[in-house]
Amino acid sequence: MVKTDWTMNDAVKPEDMNQIGQEINAKTVTVLSATPPENPTLNTIWYEDLGENPDLGGGGLVIANASTDGDEEIWLEEI
């Protein structure tokens, strides 16, 4: 678990930063694909590469994050 009781006298060490990075990586899922992820969690971010699309004036990228309205169903909402 990441240290949460830092004081002004504490020195940040490489192992502290590594632990913070590991916890962030464990909680976030980033997906780059042409189709939505099959089992998103509320920590899922989806990047959809639209490729070359004349309707968009060239290439495009859709960014979506997982959302819920308080029930069990999770969907990806464009941001």
C-alpha positions as a Markdown table, in Angstrom:
| # | Residue | x | y | z |
|---|---|---|---|---|
| 1 | Met | 0.0 | 0.0 | 0.0 |
| 2 | Val | 1.2 | 3.5 | -0.8 |
| 3 | Lys | 2.4 | 5.7 | 2.1 |
| 4 | Thr | -0.3 | 8.2 | 2.9 |
| 5 | Asp | 1.2 | 10.0 | 6.0 |
| 6 | Trp | 3.9 | 12.1 | 4.3 |
| 7 | Thr | 5.5 | 15.0 | 6.2 |
| 8 | Met | 7.6 | 17.8 | 5.0 |
| 9 | Asn | 10.7 | 16.1 | 6.4 |
| 10 | Asp | 10.2 | 12.8 | 4.4 |
| 11 | Ala | 12.5 | 12.1 | 1.5 |
| 12 | Val | 10.8 | 10.6 | -1.6 |
| 13 | Lys | 12.8 | 7.5 | -2.6 |
| 14 | Pro | 12.7 | 5.5 | -5.9 |
| 15 | Glu | 10.9 | 2.7 | -4.2 |
| 16 | Asp | 8.1 | 5.1 | -3.1 |
| 17 | Met | 7.6 | 6.3 | -6.7 |
| 18 | Asn | 7.6 | 2.7 | -7.9 |
| 19 | Gln | 4.9 | 1.7 | -5.4 |
| 20 | Ile | 2.7 | 4.6 | -6.4 |
| 21 | Gly | 3.1 | 3.7 | -10.1 |
| 22 | Gln | 2.3 | 0.0 | -9.4 |
| 23 | Glu | -0.9 | 1.0 | -7.6 |
| 24 | Ile | -2.0 | 3.3 | -10.4 |
| 25 | Asn | -1.3 | 0.6 | -13.0 |
| 26 | Ala | -3.3 | -1.9 | -11.0 |
| 27 | Lys | -6.3 | 0.3 | -10.8 |
| 28 | Thr | -6.5 | 1.6 | -14.4 |
| 29 | Val | -7.1 | -0.4 | -17.6 |
| 30 | Thr | -6.4 | 1.3 | -20.9 |
| 31 | Val | -7.5 | -0.3 | -24.1 |
| 32 | Leu | -6.7 | 0.7 | -27.7 |
| 33 | Ser | -8.9 | -1.3 | -30.1 |
| 34 | Ala | -11.5 | -1.0 | -32.9 |
| 35 | Thr | -14.2 | -2.5 | -30.7 |
| 36 | Pro | -15.3 | -1.8 | -27.1 |
| 37 | Pro | -13.7 | -3.9 | -24.3 |
| 38 | Glu | -15.8 | -6.9 | -23.4 |
| 39 | Asn | -15.7 | -6.5 | -19.6 |
| 40 | Pro | -15.0 | -2.9 | -18.7 |
| 41 | Thr | -14.7 | -1.8 | -15.1 |
| 42 | Leu | -15.1 | 1.7 | -13.8 |
| 43 | Asn | -11.4 | 2.0 | -14.2 |
| 44 | Thr | -11.4 | 1.4 | -17.9 |
| 45 | Ile | -10.4 | 4.0 | -20.5 |
| 46 | Trp | -11.0 | 3.0 | -24.2 |
| 47 | Tyr | -9.2 | 4.6 | -27.2 |
| 48 | Glu | -10.9 | 3.7 | -30.5 |
| 49 | Asp | -8.7 | 4.4 | -33.5 |
| 50 | Leu | -11.0 | 5.4 | -36.3 |
| 51 | Gly | -8.3 | 5.3 | -38.9 |
| 52 | Glu | -8.6 | 7.3 | -42.1 |
| 53 | Asn | -12.2 | 8.6 | -42.1 |
| 54 | Pro | -13.3 | 11.2 | -44.7 |
| 55 | Asp | -16.4 | 12.1 | -42.7 |
| 56 | Leu | -14.1 | 13.3 | -39.9 |
| 57 | Gly | -11.8 | 15.2 | -42.2 |
| 58 | Gly | -9.1 | 12.5 | -42.0 |
| 59 | Gly | -8.1 | 10.3 | -39.1 |
| 60 | Gly | -9.7 | 10.2 | -35.7 |
| 61 | Leu | -9.5 | 8.9 | -32.2 |
| 62 | Val | -12.5 | 8.4 | -29.9 |
| 63 | Ile | -11.7 | 8.4 | -26.1 |
| 64 | Ala | -14.3 | 6.9 | -23.8 |
| 65 | Asn | -14.3 | 6.1 | -20.1 |
| 66 | Ala | -16.4 | 3.5 | -18.2 |
| 67 | Ser | -19.6 | 5.0 | -16.7 |
| 68 | Thr | -22.6 | 3.8 | -14.6 |
| 69 | Asp | -25.8 | 5.4 | -13.4 |
| 70 | Gly | -25.6 | 3.7 | -10.0 |
| 71 | Asp | -26.8 | 0.2 | -11.2 |
| 72 | Glu | -24.7 | -2.8 | -12.0 |
| 73 | Glu | -24.4 | -2.1 | -15.8 |
| 74 | Ile | -21.2 | -0.4 | -17.0 |
| 75 | Trp | -20.9 | 1.2 | -20.4 |
| 76 | Leu | -18.3 | 3.3 | -22.2 |
| 77 | Glu | -19.2 | 7.0 | -22.6 |
| 78 | Glu | -17.4 | 9.2 | -25.1 |
| 79 | Ile | -15.4 | 12.0 | -23.5 |
